[in-house]
């Protein structure tokens, strides 16, 4: 994972962009889980949502570090 991304001369941490991508993927995934009724198998839906967000963030961070290594 690289340190910063410049947008219009303003530097943002890479985790900001990864977090935005994470939220988009999570909203799609959460909608699918709700449509198919998967949430009914869990007692505490917000806890499941947080766990999914953390797992997705880890996957995206790992993917971005491999992507940077492949570009070098």
BELGISUL-V331845 format. One record per pair of residues at least 24 apart in sequence whose C-alpha atoms are under 10 Angstrom apart, sorted by the first residue. I is the first residue (numbers start at 1). J is the second residue. Records with the same first field share a line. If there is no record, write none. Layout:
BEGIN
I: J + J
END
This chain:
BEGIN
1: 60 + 61 + 62 + 63 + 64 + 65 + 66 + 67 + 68 + 69
2: 64 + 65 + 68 + 69
14: 61 + 64
15: 57 + 60 + 61
18: 56 + 57 + 58 + 60 + 61 + 64
19: 53 + 56 + 57 + 60 + 61
20: 57
21: 56 + 57 + 60
22: 52 + 53 + 54 + 55 + 56 + 57 + 58 + 59 + 60 + 61
23: 53 + 56 + 57
25: 53 + 56 + 57
26: 50 + 52 + 53 + 56 + 57
27: 53
END
